[in-house]
Amino acid sequence: MSDLSSIERDLLARIDPAAMLDQVLAWSAINTGTRNLAGLAQQADLLATAFAALPGDVTLEPAAPVEAVTADGRSVAIDHGRHLVLRVRPGANRRFLLTGHMDTVFPPDHPFQTVRWLDDNTVNGPGVADMKGGIAIILAALRAFEAGPHAAGVGYDVLINADEETGSLSSAPLIARLALGKAAALTFEPSALPDGTLAGARPGSGNYSVVIHGRSAHAGRNPEDGRNAIVAAASLVLALTDLSGPSISVNPAKIEGGSANNVVPDLAIVRFNIRPRETAAAAGFAAALRAAIARIEAAHGVHMHVHGGISRPPKPLDEAAERLFRLVRDCGAALGQTIGWQASGGVCDGNNIAACGVPVVDTMGVRGGAIHSDQEFMIVPSLGERARLATLVLSRLSGENQ
């Protein structure tokens, strides 16, 4: 750590890993599944109190309207929790964005609700890595950064949203608004690998529901008068499978609908996800999907309506992003941490930020793993490690030579 200045050493000495761990354990005891509005409200209030220790204004922003397709083909509004925003020195010429999320994938009726220690350095619990540990890092790093000489000359926004695990549909407009004009962004998802490796380039992601309306008829007396929505759905699934290739993956995930065995079904819903690796692939898929639907509608006499689309644009690494990754790597080296990065098949709010033209490193959170399962774990010493890393990155991003 000989590459650190005396000022940087003083800042890093302010990190208190024990206090951070207490926060993570307390926050992880609150169920914050994306649809658990009561749990999210409790968590948001606690976070608002915690982030009030920083200068600036804390607000809880309402969710943007979101609709989803039900099993009977209706489009209905879906409620989401409020999103926490902290705005510090909004008039500064140079500003940054730091993001995290308070929601988890575990609903209130999921059996995984408590925290337990696996060994002296590892804790297992819902959201410890993804990403209540990351929120603790944001708060600790900013509190340390504010004590340094560069803080007064820059500003930043913090967003902790309540719907990242379901695609950030209700917070996407807020992400875009906060990303506008930012010099750089840091997102505190857990590291891509337990050794601290960062996620680099990411594909995009889109979730779709195709509602298929056919015509009911008796399966024995007059089946020829019916238009079988399930058969049309099967044709669509096969067509979607054919659209997968090197530049895009298409995953048909679920078919819903149908009726009694003696009735030609008049309703089906096909739900699927796509992962385009580049923007051109997403555009090409949209055209191919329209063509496939037109063909299937004509062949089966059904009507199809498409809901959804791309919610996470592809995130390649451009020159500005590469510079930010190198800065993070160099800060890690100054701290005795080896930082590398690799492409990831997953997506997150970093995709949305990068689509706004802002360089972002989106795995600045804790080291851990097995996220989205009851084996989720956090490596406890990484709380202090990554808080020191984020503090140093912010300090050097804000320095006179940046």
Secondary structure by P-SEA (a helix, b strand, c coil): cccccaaaaaaaaaccaaaaaaaaaaaaaccccccaaaaaaaaaaaaaaaaccccbbbbbccccbbbbbcccbbbbbbbbbbbbbbbcccccccbbbbbccccccccccccccccccccccccccccccccaaaaaaaaaaaaaaaaccccccccbbbbbccccccccccaaaaaaaaaccccbbbbbccccccccccccbbbbbbbbbbbbbbbbcccccccccbbbaaaaaaaaaaaaaaaccccccccccbbbbbccccccccbbbbbbbbbbccaaaaaaaaaaaaaaaaaaaaaccbbbbbccccccccccccaaaaaaaaaaaaaaaaacbbbbbbbbccccaaaaaaaacccccccccccccccccccbbbcccaaaaaaaaaaaaaaaaacccc
